[in-house]
Amino acid sequence: MLWLTDPLCLEHRSPWGEHPECPERLDTIQRYLVKDGLTEIFKVEKAGTATHEQILAVHTKSHLEAVRTGCEKESMLDPDTYVNTHSLAAALSAAGCVVKAVDEVVQGNTQTAFCAVRPPGHHAESGRAMGFCLFNNVAIGARHAQARGLKKIFILDWDVHHGNGTEEIFYEDSSVFYLSIHEFPLYPGTGRADSIGIKTGEGFTLNIPLPAESSDRDYIDILESSVAPTIEHFQPDLIMISAGFDAHERDPLGHMNVSPDGFAHMTKIVRDLANQWCGGKVISVLEGGYDLTALGESVSAHLRVLANA
Ligand SMILES: [Zn+2]
């Protein structure tokens, strides 16, 4: 089990005062891992930054330029998405952590990795920042995995919000399967069950919208009845998790009732599927999760199972 983060991810901070997507999220996760004795079983690494080539495998040149100039001016990139002068470096480091995780997994140095990164990524589309996200970290990792020779990537997104960005990036692509379980209706409003991909990507996007107040049992049922057979049918070379923890019962931005035990159980199902179908290879990438205590407890529960501790 490899744990990847970068101090630059802490420098991305709202110039406009308090914001739920704050550096304290990563501090809290770190504190819980120390408290729960998990840092002793991880190999901890600081990753380098993603290269422009790796960013441009997913995003347009004009998007990269818009992020750069937005950060220089500290202007809002969309109504929800702040940046400061450090945000470009933070976003390149966040993506760089996922790239490094892919390299380590491809080289066989680890089977599983967790990237404790921010800004998050799954709302970022190929051509625009959105919903606290600048670059789509998990998508950049998936494309890098393919550049390193893994052919088929399965992305499971259990953040409470639909990952419109990841969906858009791979909507016409049959080599990356995008499966999202999310509260609906909720921001960003996409993720209906009839959005299934187009052209050669038709059938390689699966959206599972759930009503508010869905529970551990509801999520576990979906993993067993829908996610497991989809992975079996797709036969991925790597499973990536867009691991948001804002489906937690105390999260201020979602209305679900998932507990840390629920996240642990979901993780076990994914780990078992990875062991069965892709040599145990799982890369989990932090997305949302905005109640600090709930986030710390949930990530700790997730990693205890991912590390098989
Ligand atoms: Zn979210």
Residues whose N, C-alpha, C, O or C-beta is under 5 A from the ligand:
A	BS01	ZN	D159 V160 H161 G244 D246 G288
